[in-house]
């Protein structure tokens, strides 16, 4: 399967190196805003020799496109005329980029869209009760370092260095959370896409002591109550949980499997 990756940061690197060891996928193209990153990654690979491509060529020539860049890239990919073709697949890591582009997503009829569960657990149960949910909340707790570049923190002049104990720095809607914490809150977008519940309550907490990225989901309805807690080790990128990478790799592993837990 001809495969390309858009975004050559930590996630893109890990997925490229996984693909490089498989026989099922052939990595043919890479793209990153910083071409130096893609050039460096190409040199790291042993069995594949992908080329730097623009979006048009990359999407046109690939059977599987992996997005691991940012939410702006998601919009560009969805708008590309070469995407919605029979047999193509698009794996999206920056699910936050879908929330403001649901109209574009709904227009895709032929390309299969793949959304890994990422850094949270419990999405299978959330999908099962979609349409019957009365309350859904997400509390995300992250180390200070993971929140330093968040637009919400910068715009509201929150001095994270002065926080000595665990402190809530944001409470609000899904859209506001995604706008204010675009690199931290893909889990909220994935939760919405699984639940279809519009009134998700999002809380973000800064913890100067913890080294873990923590996500707690509470979902209630006539079916009962679902509570899912995930405590993730960060990757080399403090804003990304390592389990998010493993989740994407698992999607790739399941391509050839005839037994899938749904």
C-alpha positions as a printed Julia matrix, in Angstrom:
262×3 Matrix{Float64}:
   0.0     0.0    0.0
   1.57    3.29  -1.11
   1.69    5.47   1.99
   2.62    9.08   2.73
   2.96   11.12   5.91
   2.15   14.8    6.38
   3.95   16.13   9.46
   7.41   14.87  10.4
   7.45   15.64  14.11
   7.61   12.97  16.8
   4.46   11.1   15.72
   5.36   11.23  12.03
   8.86    9.94  12.8
   7.61    7.02  14.88
   5.02    5.99  12.28
   7.55    6.25   9.45
  10.0     4.03  11.34
   7.24    1.49  12.03
   6.24    1.45   8.35
   9.9     1.07   7.38
   9.92   -2.33   9.12
   6.75   -3.67   7.48
   6.04   -5.32   4.14
   2.41   -4.2    3.95
   3.18   -0.5    3.45
   5.55    1.35   1.13
   6.39    4.87   2.26
   6.58    6.99  -0.9
   6.1    10.58   0.28
   6.68   13.01   3.14
   5.66   16.6    3.74
   6.43   19.05   6.53
   6.41   22.84   6.82
  10.07   22.49   7.72
  11.63   20.55   4.84
  14.71   19.9    6.97
  12.6    17.6    9.17
  11.49   15.47   6.25
  15.03   15.38   4.83
  16.36   14.19   8.19
  13.67   11.51   8.45
  14.43   10.2    4.96
  18.05    9.62   6.02
  16.88    7.7    9.11
  14.92    5.11   7.11
  16.6     1.87   6.02
  14.12    0.17   3.69
  12.07    3.04   2.23
  13.18    6.06   0.24
  10.25    8.48   0.26
  10.43   11.82  -1.52
   9.39   15.24  -0.3
   6.1    15.99  -2.08
   3.56   18.81  -2.12
   0.05   18.0   -0.91
  -1.32   17.51  -4.44
   1.23   14.93  -5.55
   1.35   13.21  -2.17
  -2.41   12.7   -1.94
  -2.76   11.77  -5.61
  -0.09    9.06  -5.52
  -0.91    7.55  -2.1
  -3.39    4.86  -1.09
  -2.96    5.8    2.58
  -2.31    9.36   3.77
  -1.3     9.85   7.41
  -1.79   13.31   8.92
   0.41   13.98  11.94
   0.93   17.73  11.52
  -1.7    20.1   12.95
  -5.35   21.08  12.57
  -4.6    23.5    9.7
  -3.18   20.61   7.69
  -6.4    18.66   8.23
  -8.44   21.37   6.5
  -6.04   21.52   3.55
  -6.13   17.76   3.13
  -9.93   17.56   3.25
 -10.18   20.31   0.61
  -7.78   18.58  -1.78
  -9.48   17.41  -4.98
  -7.4    14.21  -5.1
  -8.56   12.88  -1.72
 -12.11   11.62  -2.24
 -11.27    8.67  -4.44
 -12.29    5.02  -4.15
  -9.7     2.97  -2.3
  -7.97    5.86  -0.53
  -7.63    6.02   3.24
  -6.84    9.01   5.47
  -5.58    8.52   9.03
  -5.98   11.71  11.07
  -4.05   12.35  14.28
  -5.01   16.04  14.71
  -8.71   15.34  15.27
  -9.18   18.87  16.61
  -8.92   20.01  13.0
 -12.17   18.23  12.16
 -14.44   20.15  14.53
 -14.52   23.35  12.45
 -14.54   21.36   9.21
 -17.36   18.89   9.75
 -18.98   20.11   6.52
 -15.86   19.11   4.58
 -15.71   15.78   6.41
 -19.34   15.03   5.55
 -18.65   15.67   1.86
 -16.11   12.83   1.75
 -17.92    9.82   0.3
 -15.26    7.48  -1.11
 -12.1     7.98   0.98
 -12.14    6.02   4.26
 -11.38    8.28   7.26
  -9.52    6.61  10.16
  -9.45    8.17  13.63
  -7.26    6.39  16.21
  -8.5     6.43  19.8
  -5.31    8.32  20.69
  -4.58    9.11  24.31
  -7.9     8.04  25.84
  -9.69    4.81  26.7
 -13.39    3.97  26.67
 -14.35    5.17  23.18
 -15.9     1.81  22.3
 -18.42    2.2   25.13
 -18.99    5.9   24.33
 -19.82    5.01  20.71
 -22.22    2.33  21.9
 -24.29    4.8   23.95
 -24.17    7.67  21.44
 -27.61    9.28  21.23
 -28.48    8.3   24.81
 -25.96   10.51  26.64
 -27.23   13.14  29.09
 -23.92   14.3   30.55
 -20.38   14.02  29.22
 -17.27   15.61  30.71
 -13.54   15.49  30.1
 -10.96   16.57  32.65
  -7.44   16.78  31.28
  -4.48   17.26  33.63
  -1.04   18.02  32.19
   2.42   18.99  33.4
   3.32   22.68  33.16
   5.72   22.1   30.26
   2.97   20.64  28.08
   0.84   23.79  28.39
   3.44   26.54  27.95
   2.74   27.29  24.27
  -1.07   27.02  24.43
  -2.75   30.12  22.9
  -5.22   30.31  25.82
  -2.35   30.45  28.33
  -0.53   33.14  26.34
  -3.6    35.29  25.6
  -4.76   35.2   29.23
  -1.24   35.81  30.53
  -1.34   32.79  32.81
   1.99   32.52  34.61
   2.4    28.76  34.81
   5.68   29.07  36.71
   3.82   30.55  39.68
   1.54   27.52  39.98
   2.81   25.44  42.91
  -0.12   23.04  43.28
  -2.56   21.43  40.87
  -4.8    24.19  39.47
  -7.71   24.39  37.01
  -6.75   26.9   34.31
  -9.68   26.37  31.93
 -13.35   25.35  32.04
 -15.54   25.68  29.0
 -16.91   24.29  25.77
 -15.28   21.9   23.34
 -14.76   24.53  20.61
 -13.18   26.99  23.03
 -10.9    24.28  24.39
  -9.73   23.25  20.94
  -9.07   26.85  19.96
  -7.19   27.61  23.17
  -5.26   24.32  23.45
  -4.88   23.03  19.86
  -1.89   20.79  20.63
  -3.26   19.43  23.89
  -6.91   18.67  23.37
  -7.29   16.34  20.38
  -8.78   13.91  22.88
 -11.8    16.21  23.3
 -12.39   16.29  19.55
 -12.13   12.5   19.32
 -14.56   12.2   22.23
 -17.08   14.4   20.39
 -16.75   12.47  17.14
 -17.37    9.21  19.02
 -20.26   10.49  21.14
 -21.92   13.09  18.85
 -22.71   14.89  22.13
 -22.58   18.66  21.63
 -22.39   19.81  25.23
 -19.16   18.21  26.41
 -17.84   19.96  29.51
 -14.06   20.39  29.28
 -11.75   21.16  32.18
  -7.98   21.59  31.88
  -5.74   21.41  34.91
  -2.05   22.31  35.23
  -0.05   20.11  37.58
   3.52   21.24  38.38
   4.32   17.95  40.13
   2.95   15.26  37.83
   4.9    13.95  34.85
   1.83   12.26  33.36
  -0.85   13.39  30.92
  -4.13   12.41  32.57
  -7.61   12.23  31.01
 -10.8    11.44  32.92
 -14.07   10.9   31.08
 -17.44   10.74  32.82
 -20.45    9.78  30.71
 -23.99    9.41  32.11
 -27.41    8.48  30.77
 -30.27    6.04  31.27
 -27.79    3.26  30.43
 -25.82    4.02  33.61
 -22.44    5.66  34.08
 -19.13    5.21  32.25
 -15.91    6.42  33.86
 -12.62    6.08  31.98
  -9.28    7.28  33.36
  -6.06    7.22  31.36
  -2.68    8.23  32.78
  -0.16    8.49  29.98
   3.57    8.95  29.86
   4.44   11.86  27.56
   6.5    11.21  24.46
   9.6    13.18  23.52
   7.09   15.89  22.66
   5.6    16.84  26.08
   2.29   17.78  24.46
   1.84   14.27  23.04
   1.17   11.08  24.99
   3.17    8.09  23.8
   0.01    5.99  23.79
  -1.3     8.19  20.95
   1.53    6.89  18.76
   0.84    3.3   19.82
  -2.83    3.82  18.98
  -1.98    4.85  15.42
   0.45    1.95  15.03
  -2.31   -0.41  16.16
  -4.58    0.9   13.38
  -1.86    0.09  10.86
  -1.33   -3.38  12.34
  -5.06   -4.13  12.0
  -5.16   -3.42   8.27
  -4.31   -7.01   7.46
  -6.16   -8.63  10.37
  -9.41  -10.49   9.72
 -10.32  -10.36  13.43
 -11.05   -6.92  14.85
 -12.38   -5.88  18.26
 -14.93   -3.17  17.48
